[in-house]
Amino acid sequence: SEKIGFFNYNLKYFVKRLSTVLLVYRTKKV
């Protein structure tokens, strides 16, 4: 279960980073 928790944590962090990057990319594009 430790691996799953670690994976979920990384997934949440990745999604957060991705959304931030997309937001910056969108605002810079416009």
N, C-alpha and C positions, 0 to 999 in steps of 0.2 A: 504493500500500500504506500510505502515511502516513495517509490518510483512514480506512482500515479500522482501523488501530491506534488512532487517536484515537477512533473510534466505539466500539470495544470497551472502551477505558478509561472512556469516559463511561457506557457501559452497566453496567459493573461497579460504578462509583461510584453510579449511580442505583439499582441493585438493592440495594446495601449501605444506602443512605439509606432506601429504601422499607421494607426489612425492619426497620430500626431504628425507623422511624415506626410500623409496624404493631405491633411489639413493645410500644412505649410506649402505643399506643392500646389494645391488648388489656389490658395491665396496669392502665391507668387505668379502663377500662370495668368490669373485674372489681374 
